[in-house]
Amino acid sequence: MKALTLTDYIQENIQHDNEFATHYDREKLINEIAVMITSARKEHHMTQAELAKKIGTKQSVISRIENGRGSIIPSIETLAKIGTAFNMSLHLKFQEAH
């Protein structure tokens, strides 16, 4: 019998459990945002405190966003401010769900 991998388990549950799929997609989005912001901040040689000051918030907010803690998706306004701080633009798109 073939061992079940984590990827297999996730794909199986995404296909058969709508609640799991919705939660998985949300967590994946939170993680992708965290990675994008952390990478951009480091590429710009900026600390969390410096980024927070540039966008008018606290360092703890940047930390929560970068760590994905609390499962909070930053607002479009916050993401736009972060983009501006890096001299970058924000692009959003809709795509077909699973």
N, C-alpha and C positions, 0 to 999 in steps of 0.2 A: 504494500500500500504506500502511495506517495505521501510524503509529509506535506502538511498544509503550511504554506508560508504566510507571513503577515500580509503581503501583497494579495495573495489568493483570498485570504479571509476578508480583507477590505473590499475587494472587487465583488466577492460573493454577497456581502452585506449591502453594498451600494445597489446592486441589482435587485435585491429582494426585500429591502427594508427602507422605505422612503424616509422615515425619521432618522435612521442612521445616515443615509445619504445626505440629507439636509444638514445634519450636525457636522458630518465630515467635511462638506464643502465650506461651511462657515469657518471651521477650525483651520482648514487649508488656506483660506483667504487671509485670516488673521496672521498665520505664519508667513505667507508670502509678503504681506505688508511689512511685517517686522524685519524680514531679511532685506527687503528693498531699502528701508529707511536706515538700518544699521550699516549696510554696505555703502550707501551714499554718504552717510555721515563720516564714516572712516575714510572714504576716498577724498573727502573735503577736509580731512585732518581736523575734525571738530569734535569736541566733547559733547556729552549729552547736555551738560549745563549750558554750553555755548549755543547749541541748537535751541534749547528751551528759551533762552534769553532772546534770540532772534525772532522767535515766533510768539513771544509773550505768554509763556506758560512756565511750569515748574519742571525741574530735572526729573522729578519722580514720574511725571506724565510721560516723558520721553522714554524713561526706563520701562514703564508698564507697556507702552506700545511696542518697544523693541523686544521685550520678553514675552509678549502675548499673554500676559497675566490678566486675569479677570475676564477674558473672552470679550473684550471691548474692541469693536471696530472703530477706528478713528473717523471723525466726521470728514466730509468732503472739504469743509473749510480748513480743518487742521491739516489734511493732506496737501491742500493747495498752498498753505503757509509754509509747510515743510519744503515743498517743491521750490517755492520762491527763495527760501533760505539757501538752497543749493543752486539757484539760478537754473532751475529745471521746470518744465511744464508737466502738468498732471494730465494723463489720458485715461479715460475709462471706456469700457465697451461691454456690450451684452453679447453673450454667445449661448449657443444651444446647451441645455442641460443634458445630463447623462441620459 
